[in-house]
Amino acid sequence: MGLTATAVKVIREQVAARAARKDALAAEKRTAGTTDPSKLTAELLREELKLRRERGETIDVPLRSNKPVLLAALVRARAAAPDVPRPAAAPAAAAAGGGGEALIAPTDGVEKLVGQRVEAVWEDKDGSTDWFPATIVAHWPTTSEHDRLLMHFDDGMDEIITLPDDTVRLTGEAVVARCKCARCAVRPEAEDGGCTLPLPQPARPRRRS
């Protein structure tokens, strides 16, 4: 199987996994609504704020903000409009592969996160958000308080994060030795369908806005 065929196979598997995770997230959203906002996860806070924005309310914070910012925004929104929008009906049972523990710095070193499979929130230009699968592919020490981690989404996009970050969560999958995202799968140095981890640090690592 050539590299191009391998990349196509990987992408198809990712699409199927993403659909399963969206179903699981939809089932979880059914518990939102009139629940005390302080008891909602960051993603459920985002979901209600998104629904309020869609029905015409002014939500003045980015949906990718951290949990305290989202919580404050939702408290203000509920004070102004107590009628809580309800999410669409979800499947009766959650699909396998739902998200798990929020990403924090481990006590035995941030570098231990390289190879971890995660899910991260991504906000599109229209303000919609969802969880997308990714892999921690590199750890870059810095002189500041927070080291940087490079994350490759399965579709080949990347993002630099620092910890703690409640928009990234562990999936509970086994640690991987290679990144098999759509981009790494077709790189010249790829072996067994992916690039060996950790990836080297470029001269000027970029951060997406």
VOFIVEX-107034 format. One line per field, with one value per residue (C-alpha): residue in one letter; x, y, z; residue number from 1. Coordinates in Angstrom, 3 decimals. Layout:
BEGIN
drenvo	A,... $
x	X,... $
y	Y,... $
z	Z,... $
kolfi	NUM,... $
***
This chain:
BEGIN
drenvo	M,G,L,T,A,T,A,V,K,V,I,R,E,Q,V,A,A,R,A,A,R,K,D,A,L,A,A,E,K,R,T,A,G,T,T,D,P,S,K,L,T,A,E,L,L,R,E,E,L,K,L,R,R,E,R,G,E,T,I,D,V,P,L,R,S,N,K,P,V,L,L,A,A,L,V,R,A,R,A,A,A,P,D,V,P,R,P,A,A,A,P,A,A,A,A,A,G,G,G,G,E,A,L,I,A,P,T,D,G,V,E,K,L,V,G,Q,R,V,E,A,V,W,E,D,K,D,G,S,T,D,W,F,P,A,T,I,V,A,H,W,P,T,T,S,E,H,D,R,L,L,M,H,F,D,D,G,M,D,E,I,I,T,L,P,D,D,T,V,R,L,T,G,E,A,V,V,A,R,C,K,C,A,R,C,A,V,R,P,E,A,E,D,G,G,C,T,L,P,L,P,Q,P,A,R,P,R,R,R,S $
x	0.000,1.524,1.757,-1.139,-3.408,-2.291,-3.198,-6.661,-7.239,-6.164,-8.441,-11.444,-10.835,-10.571,-13.889,-15.602,-14.004,-14.955,-18.594,-18.630,-17.223,-19.794,-22.583,-21.117,-20.850,-24.447,-25.642,-23.714,-25.302,-28.733,-27.741,-27.169,-29.824,-31.234,-28.249,-26.310,-23.776,-20.905,-21.487,-21.206,-18.061,-16.333,-17.774,-21.344,-20.861,-19.746,-22.759,-25.304,-23.502,-23.442,-27.192,-27.861,-25.739,-27.651,-30.978,-29.764,-28.325,-25.101,-22.317,-19.271,-16.568,-14.834,-16.203,-12.673,-12.141,-11.245,-13.882,-13.972,-14.554,-17.264,-18.939,-19.074,-20.521,-23.217,-24.183,-24.654,-26.619,-28.974,-29.563,-30.597,-32.589,-33.532,-35.157,-32.470,-32.217,-32.383,-29.979,-31.338,-32.353,-29.402,-28.999,-30.119,-26.652,-23.300,-20.999,-17.706,-14.680,-16.034,-13.667,-12.062,-9.684,-8.704,-5.060,-2.828,0.916,1.907,4.007,6.718,7.365,5.498,7.587,5.677,2.672,4.392,2.545,-0.692,-3.896,-6.151,-9.225,-9.181,-11.857,-11.684,-13.749,-14.642,-15.017,-18.792,-18.342,-19.263,-17.112,-16.460,-13.918,-11.370,-8.846,-5.147,-1.765,0.830,3.896,6.551,7.497,9.513,11.037,11.103,12.564,9.055,6.845,4.952,6.562,5.017,3.459,2.924,-0.321,-1.145,-4.828,-5.620,-6.523,-2.963,-3.495,-1.379,-1.511,0.872,-0.576,0.555,-0.817,-3.218,-5.679,-9.311,-9.957,-7.784,-8.579,-7.044,-8.911,-7.624,-6.145,-2.727,0.340,1.577,5.150,4.312,2.039,-0.157,-2.013,-2.821,0.344,2.819,1.538,2.855,6.127,9.292,10.636,7.429,7.764,4.930,2.417,3.691,6.554,8.507,7.903,8.947,9.119,12.091,11.570,11.680,13.764,10.617,7.615,4.396,1.223,-2.102,-4.395 $
y	0.000,3.334,6.389,8.121,5.118,4.937,8.588,8.047,5.046,7.041,9.956,7.648,6.049,9.497,10.600,7.526,8.064,11.754,10.862,8.420,11.045,13.601,11.100,10.522,14.261,14.773,12.190,13.977,17.295,15.997,16.453,20.183,22.895,23.780,22.282,24.638,26.236,25.651,21.893,21.875,20.882,23.479,21.808,21.941,25.595,26.171,24.284,26.394,29.623,28.472,27.745,31.142,32.831,30.954,32.223,35.818,36.520,38.515,36.296,38.520,35.878,33.480,29.973,28.625,30.600,28.718,27.438,30.398,32.853,30.629,30.170,33.923,34.487,31.858,33.257,36.669,35.119,33.207,36.337,38.213,35.345,32.566,30.447,27.820,26.588,22.826,20.833,18.630,15.100,12.760,8.976,6.911,5.476,7.183,5.862,4.348,6.626,9.634,12.175,11.893,13.663,17.309,17.828,18.972,18.810,15.396,15.351,13.248,15.704,17.342,15.342,12.229,13.533,13.017,10.232,10.743,10.684,13.632,15.517,19.290,21.917,23.754,26.850,27.496,30.966,30.773,30.296,26.584,24.246,20.535,18.076,16.754,13.915,14.748,13.495,15.232,15.003,17.147,18.897,22.114,23.391,27.173,29.672,30.710,29.017,26.949,24.592,24.211,21.105,20.590,18.867,17.390,17.003,13.845,15.901,17.286,20.687,21.617,23.782,24.763,24.584,25.210,23.548,23.431,23.560,22.544,22.671,19.559,16.211,12.743,10.015,7.099,5.444,3.772,5.987,5.930,5.872,7.532,10.322,9.041,12.260,13.046,15.142,12.864,9.818,11.193,12.760,11.344,10.245,8.382,4.740,2.306,4.991,7.805,9.877,8.751,10.761,13.139,15.377,17.779,21.429,23.747,26.905,29.022,26.982,28.628,29.140,29.256,32.158 $
z	0.000,-1.019,1.185,-0.559,-0.044,3.590,4.119,2.602,4.868,7.932,7.055,6.562,9.954,11.527,10.038,11.495,14.915,14.874,14.143,17.073,19.422,18.260,19.079,22.533,23.138,22.000,24.534,27.286,26.346,27.317,30.967,30.427,30.529,33.924,35.783,38.064,35.661,38.105,37.771,33.970,32.131,29.947,26.833,28.176,29.058,25.462,24.124,25.986,25.067,21.450,21.519,23.056,20.387,17.683,18.977,18.861,22.301,22.574,23.894,24.310,24.918,22.488,22.871,23.190,26.409,29.586,32.000,34.454,31.577,30.075,33.456,34.094,30.613,31.146,34.549,32.906,30.029,32.330,34.419,31.285,29.728,32.210,29.485,28.853,25.234,24.928,22.743,20.010,20.959,21.307,20.925,23.903,24.441,24.093,21.422,22.490,22.689,24.586,26.092,29.484,31.834,31.242,30.347,33.205,33.772,35.218,38.373,36.702,33.853,30.983,28.504,29.623,27.655,24.292,22.507,24.427,22.416,23.214,22.061,21.723,21.203,17.901,17.128,13.485,11.995,12.458,16.214,16.226,18.315,18.585,19.990,17.499,17.964,18.152,19.366,21.563,19.318,21.031,24.262,24.022,27.297,27.694,30.131,31.187,33.777,31.215,28.721,25.284,23.796,20.077,19.178,15.767,14.934,12.997,9.933,9.804,11.440,14.475,17.575,20.373,23.883,27.458,30.583,32.245,29.351,29.857,26.122,25.753,27.351,27.416,25.546,27.582,24.504,24.598,24.199,20.599,19.286,15.955,14.805,11.992,11.247,7.615,7.294,9.081,7.199,3.893,5.050,3.426,6.824,7.740,8.798,9.416,8.432,10.634,12.082,15.136,18.313,19.687,16.637,16.481,17.346,14.310,14.397,14.804,15.931,14.846,16.822,15.078,15.922 $
kolfi	1,2,3,4,5,6,7,8,9,10,11,12,13,14,15,16,17,18,19,20,21,22,23,24,25,26,27,28,29,30,31,32,33,34,35,36,37,38,39,40,41,42,43,44,45,46,47,48,49,50,51,52,53,54,55,56,57,58,59,60,61,62,63,64,65,66,67,68,69,70,71,72,73,74,75,76,77,78,79,80,81,82,83,84,85,86,87,88,89,90,91,92,93,94,95,96,97,98,99,100,101,102,103,104,105,106,107,108,109,110,111,112,113,114,115,116,117,118,119,120,121,122,123,124,125,126,127,128,129,130,131,132,133,134,135,136,137,138,139,140,141,142,143,144,145,146,147,148,149,150,151,152,153,154,155,156,157,158,159,160,161,162,163,164,165,166,167,168,169,170,171,172,173,174,175,176,177,178,179,180,181,182,183,184,185,186,187,188,189,190,191,192,193,194,195,196,197,198,199,200,201,202,203,204,205,206,207,208,209 $
***
